[in-house]
Structures are given as C-alpha cells and as structure tokens.
Amino acid sequence: MTRIFIHAGAPRTGTTILQKAVFPNLRNVHYLGKNADNSFIPGEFKPHQMIMDASKRYHAGDPQAMGSLRMVMPSLIMLLKAYSQDPATDGSKARMNIARLAARCLEATANALGDKPVLYSDESLVESVSGLVANPRRGDDVPLEQWHAMGFLESVSLSIVLRDPLGFLRASYYKAMEFRHRRAVEPLSFDEYIVTQMEIYERKPSASRIFLCMHETVRRHFQALCPGAVVTHYRDLVESAHVVDSLLGLKTGEIPASLRVLPRENTSWRDPGVNASILGANGVPAKLTIEQYAGTFPETLQRHGLDALFAKEADGASPAQAKPVNEEPT
C-alpha cells in the first residue's frame, strides 16, 4: 500500500486553496504540506529529531504534534529554493543533499506515524527558480526531478494538475511581476516574459513555464518520473465534486469537497502597485488597464508560434475542445 502521496502542483492550479481549506481537513491521510500561515523553521534545525519527537507526541495524543510535523517539509523545500536563488553560490551538490534529506524526512514521517498514509503538497516541486521569476541566471533545478534521480519516486503516488496555457502563463506572469515588484526589480512586458521563458526552455525545457503548457509531453514526462502518476486538468478538477479523489486517483473515504464552493485565493496580483509596475514596463502600450493588457496576450503567444505548439500538445483534445475554465487568475 502506498504510504506517501505527493501533490506537486502545478502552480497556479488552485494549490493554495487546496493546501489551506481541503488537505488539512483530511481524516484518512496525514497532511504534511504548507501550514496555513506559510511559516517555517528559521535557521538550523534537526529535522529527523523533530520528526521523531513530534511523532511520539502524536501517538501520545498531543494535538499540537501535527503542527510541528507540518513545518519540517516546507522548511526543507524553502531552504532548497534559497540555495537555488543565490547566483553567487554553486550549490548543485548542496541542493541535491537537501533534496535527499527532504525525501528521507518524508519517508521517516510516514514510517513514524504509521497509522495513515501521509500527503505532501507543494507546487515548488515542479518549478525551477529561473522559470518562477523569469530570470535565466537563476537555478534550473526542478526538485521533483532530483527526487526521481535518487529513486525516491518509485515508491510514492504522485499527482499533477495542468491548466490551459493562456490562463497558466497569464497567472504565472502576474506572479513573476509581483515577485519583481516586491524586490524592486525592473518589470518585464508579457512579450519579454515569454522570450525569457523561451530562452530557459531552450536551455532546459522542464525549467521553463512553457514546458508546463505542453500537456501531452508533460503527461509523459511525469509518468516517466513516477509510473502511475495521476495527471489531471484544472478544468476537470474544478468540475469535480470530489477533488481529493480526483487528485489522489483513488477512493479515499473522505468527505467530498468541491473547488466551486471554496473562496478565491492568490489575488495579490490585483495590488495597484503591482498593476502599475506591469503597465509601466517597457513595451507595454500606453493607457491600457490591466484587463485590456491581458487581452493582448493571445496575440503575443501567436506571434511567437506558441499557440500552435500548445494546440498540438493539447491534453487529449482538439483545439476547439480544449476550452479554458472561465475563472480569475490564481
């Protein structure tokens, strides 16, 4: 029986609301992903010792024990991302060591708890830092691929959610520009963003956001990393009356939950400062609203030949059938 479930995103596919409102309420699975306030353990810590101590407290009936366990994996992944974001550090060996430690900690947690399978959810597992912030000088490592290289994914159940290319790239662009705005980095136009993602794609395809829009290739890629991986389209997840069963690919016995009745999340791109930054980027036509500017994105994809590529790679559907879900960027 599978003891470890991994929901690896992808980003911008409703992961935040799942992590906050669905996964923590599971009865038959221990959820080990991000805790509600995204806090993590600062500085040095001993994850294996923390897992053993918290597991003992859990079996002794301590209601706070799971809260401690839920901070271990996000802290390790955030540490992994920190190494990837430092261009001055050749941290490839260190990143692999941290990825290996995270895998061992996930296995140790599943073994120590023992009574139910564990679930870890983190969209960072399928993204590189270079693709996330649209900066080719950042790291191209994809944590899930590191886990595959060390053989960890052979014994887990993996789930991935994909989204229509335009909606995914639009939401990814807004998020990247929010990241740049918060750090006072010059914004990019959507055209520059796509050119940058294409540059990253040429160097390492899976490190780019463009890769996650190529649904048939992505499906084969993840099922090669983890045979039996469940790859779901976001539109189907939204339509599902039982998102947990859709994601995990089995009957869990959980209470059905639907995304349609859950609140919207991740609307920080609506911040006036972020919008002004986007509209002030070089190459953005003057006097447009953020909505009007988004209306130009399909033409940009067409000009770069990506619309035809994405249609060819559509998730088992013709271009006419592959209609996007009508929802806000998340």
C-alpha positions in Angstrom: 0.0 0.0 0.0 1.2 3.5 -0.9 2.3 5.3 2.2 3.2 8.6 0.6 1.1 10.8 -1.6 2.7 13.8 -3.3 0.6 16.6 -4.8 3.2 18.6 -6.8 1.0 21.4 -8.1 1.5 22.6 -10.8 1.5 26.2 -9.6 -1.5 28.4 -10.5 -3.9 25.5 -10.4 -5.7 26.1 -7.1 -2.9 24.7 -5.0 -3.2 27.4 -2.3 -6.9 26.8 -1.6 -6.4 23.0 -1.5 -3.5 23.4 0.9 -5.5 25.7 3.2 -9.1 24.5 3.0 -9.0 20.9 1.8 -5.9 19.0 2.7 -5.7 20.0 6.4 -9.2 18.6 7.0 -8.5 15.1 5.6 -9.5 12.3 8.0 -7.8 9.3 6.4 -4.5 10.9 5.4 -1.9 12.9 7.4 -1.4 16.2 5.5 2.3 17.4 5.8 2.2 20.3 3.4 2.3 24.0 4.0 0.6 25.2 7.2 -2.0 27.9 6.9 0.3 30.9 7.5 3.3 29.6 5.5 5.6 29.9 8.5 8.7 27.8 8.6 11.5 26.9 10.9 14.2 29.6 10.7 17.9 28.9 11.0 19.4 25.5 11.7 17.2 22.7 12.9 17.4 18.9 13.2 14.5 17.6 11.1 15.0 13.9 11.8 15.0 14.5 15.6 12.0 16.8 15.2 10.1 14.1 13.3 10.8 11.5 15.9 9.9 13.8 18.8 6.7 15.1 17.2 5.6 11.5 16.1 6.0 10.3 19.7 3.9 13.3 20.9 1.3 12.5 18.2 1.0 8.8 19.4 0.7 10.1 23.0 -2.3 12.2 22.0 -0.7 15.7 21.8 -2.9 17.8 19.5 0.0 20.1 18.7 2.2 17.4 17.3 0.9 17.5 13.7 1.5 21.3 13.6 5.2 20.6 14.3 5.4 17.9 11.7 3.8 20.2 9.1 6.7 22.7 9.4 9.5 20.2 8.6 9.0 19.6 4.8 8.1 23.2 3.9 11.2 24.4 5.7 13.4 22.0 3.8 11.9 23.0 0.4 12.2 26.7 1.3 15.9 26.0 2.1 16.3 24.2 -1.2 14.8 27.3 -3.0 17.1 29.6 -1.1 20.1 27.8 -2.4 18.7 27.9 -6.0 18.1 31.6 -5.8 21.7 32.5 -4.9 23.5 33.2 -8.2 26.8 33.6 -6.3 26.7 30.1 -5.0 27.5 26.9 -7.0 25.2 24.9 -4.8 24.3 22.0 -7.0 25.7 19.5 -4.6 24.1 21.2 -1.6 20.7 21.4 -3.4 20.9 17.6 -4.1 21.8 16.9 -0.5 18.8 19.0 0.8 16.5 17.2 -1.7 17.8 13.9 -0.5 17.3 15.0 3.1 13.7 16.1 2.3 12.9 12.7 0.7 14.3 10.8 3.7 12.3 13.0 6.1 9.1 12.3 4.2 9.8 8.6 4.4 10.7 8.9 8.1 7.5 10.7 8.8 5.3 8.1 7.0 7.1 5.3 8.9 6.9 7.1 12.3 3.2 7.9 12.1 2.3 4.6 10.7 -1.4 4.6 11.2 -2.3 6.5 8.0 -0.6 7.5 4.7 0.9 10.9 4.5 0.3 13.6 1.9 2.8 16.4 1.0 1.6 19.2 -1.3 4.0 21.8 -2.7 3.9 23.5 -6.2 7.6 24.3 -5.8 8.3 20.7 -6.6 7.7 21.1 -10.3 9.1 24.6 -10.8 12.6 26.0 -11.2 13.6 29.3 -9.7 14.7 30.6 -13.2 11.2 29.8 -14.6 9.4 31.2 -11.5 11.0 34.6 -11.6 11.7 34.7 -15.4 15.5 35.1 -14.8 17.7 32.8 -16.8 20.6 33.4 -14.4 18.8 31.7 -11.5 18.8 27.9 -10.9 17.2 25.4 -13.3 16.9 22.6 -10.8 13.4 21.0 -10.5 13.1 19.3 -7.1 10.8 16.6 -8.4 13.4 15.6 -11.0 16.0 15.4 -8.2 13.8 13.1 -6.3 13.4 10.9 -9.4 17.2 10.8 -9.9 17.7 9.4 -6.4 14.9 6.8 -6.9 12.6 8.2 -4.3 9.5 8.5 -6.6 9.5 4.7 -7.3 7.5 4.1 -4.0 5.2 7.1 -3.9 1.9 8.2 -5.5 2.2 11.4 -7.5 -0.5 13.8 -8.6 -0.1 16.8 -11.0 -2.7 19.3 -12.2 -2.3 21.1 -15.5 -4.1 24.3 -16.7 -4.9 25.8 -20.1 -1.8 27.5 -21.5 -3.1 31.1 -21.7 -4.6 31.1 -18.2 -1.4 29.4 -16.8 1.0 31.8 -18.5 -1.1 34.8 -17.6 -1.2 33.9 -13.9 2.5 33.0 -13.9 3.4 36.3 -15.5 1.4 38.2 -12.9 3.0 36.3 -10.1 6.5 36.8 -11.5 5.9 40.5 -11.8 4.6 40.6 -8.3 7.9 38.9 -7.2 9.9 41.5 -9.1 7.8 44.4 -7.7 8.3 43.3 -4.1 12.1 43.2 -4.7 12.3 46.4 -6.7 13.4 44.6 -9.8 12.6 46.0 -13.2 9.3 44.5 -14.6 9.0 42.8 -18.0 6.4 43.1 -20.6 4.4 39.9 -21.3 6.4 39.7 -24.6 9.7 39.9 -22.7 8.5 37.4 -20.2 7.6 34.9 -23.0 11.0 35.5 -24.7 12.7 34.8 -21.4 10.8 31.6 -20.8 11.6 30.5 -24.3 15.3 31.1 -23.5 15.0 29.0 -20.4 13.2 26.3 -22.4 16.0 26.1 -24.9 18.5 25.5 -22.1 16.4 23.1 -20.0 12.8 22.5 -21.1 11.3 21.4 -17.8 12.7 24.5 -16.1 10.5 26.8 -18.1 6.8 27.7 -17.6 6.3 26.9 -21.3 7.0 23.3 -20.6 4.0 23.0 -18.3 1.8 24.2 -21.1 2.7 21.2 -23.3 0.3 18.8 -21.8 0.9 15.6 -23.7 4.7 16.0 -23.3 4.2 16.9 -19.6 2.0 13.9 -19.0 4.6 11.5 -20.5 7.4 13.3 -18.5 5.8 12.9 -15.1 4.6 9.4 -15.7 8.3 8.6 -16.6 9.4 10.2 -13.4 6.7 8.2 -11.4 4.9 5.4 -13.2 1.2 5.7 -12.4 1.3 9.4 -11.8 -2.2 10.9 -11.9 -2.2 13.9 -14.2 -5.5 15.9 -14.0 -6.6 19.0 -16.0 -7.6 22.0 -13.9 -10.9 22.3 -15.7 -11.8 18.7 -14.7 -10.7 19.5 -11.1 -13.0 22.5 -11.0 -15.9 20.4 -12.3 -15.2 17.5 -9.8 -17.5 17.1 -6.8 -14.7 15.3 -5.0 -11.3 17.0 -5.6 -9.4 14.7 -3.2 -10.4 11.5 -5.1 -9.6 13.3 -8.4 -6.1 14.3 -7.2 -5.1 11.2 -5.5 -6.6 8.9 -8.0 -8.3 6.5 -5.6 -11.3 6.3 -3.3 -10.2 7.8 0.0 -13.3 7.7 2.0 -13.0 11.4 2.6 -16.0 13.8 2.7 -16.5 15.2 -0.9 -15.1 18.7 -1.4 -15.6 20.9 -4.5 -13.5 23.9 -5.6 -16.7 25.7 -6.7 -17.8 26.3 -3.1 -14.4 27.4 -1.8 -13.2 31.0 -1.6 -10.8 32.5 -4.1 -7.2 32.7 -3.3 -4.0 34.3 -4.5 -5.4 37.6 -5.9 -2.3 39.6 -4.8 -1.7 40.4 -8.5 -4.6 42.9 -8.1 -2.4 45.1 -5.9 -2.4 48.6 -7.5 1.4 48.8 -7.2 1.9 45.5 -9.0 -0.5 46.5 -11.7 1.2 49.9 -12.1 4.5 48.2 -12.3 3.3 45.8 -15.1 1.7 48.6 -17.1 4.9 50.7 -16.8 7.2 48.0 -18.2 9.0 48.7 -21.5 7.0 47.6 -24.5 3.6 47.8 -22.8 1.2 50.0 -24.8 0.2 53.2 -23.0 -3.2 53.9 -21.5 -4.3 50.3 -21.0 -6.0 48.8 -18.0 -4.6 45.6 -16.6 -7.6 43.7 -18.1 -7.0 45.4 -21.5 -3.4 44.5 -21.5 -4.2 40.9 -20.7 -6.4 40.9 -23.8 -3.2 41.3 -25.9 -1.6 38.1 -24.5 -3.2 35.7 -27.1 -1.6 37.7 -29.9 1.8 37.6 -28.2 1.6 33.8 -28.0 0.5 33.6 -31.6 3.4 35.8 -32.7 5.9 33.5 -31.1 4.2 30.4 -32.6 3.3 29.1 -29.1 -0.4 28.9 -29.7 0.0 26.3 -32.5 2.5 24.4 -30.3 0.1 24.3 -27.4 -2.8 23.3 -29.5 -0.8 20.4 -30.9 0.1 19.4 -27.3 -3.5 19.8 -26.0 -4.4 17.3 -23.3 -6.1 14.7 -25.5 -8.4 17.2 -27.1 -8.7 19.1 -30.3 -8.0 22.9 -30.0 -11.8 23.5 -30.3 -12.4 21.2 -27.4 -9.6 22.5 -25.1 -11.6 25.4 -23.8 -10.2 27.2 -20.7 -12.1 27.4 -17.5 -13.7 30.8 -17.0 -12.1 31.9 -13.8 -9.8 34.5 -12.3 -6.0 34.2 -12.5 -4.9 32.2 -9.4 
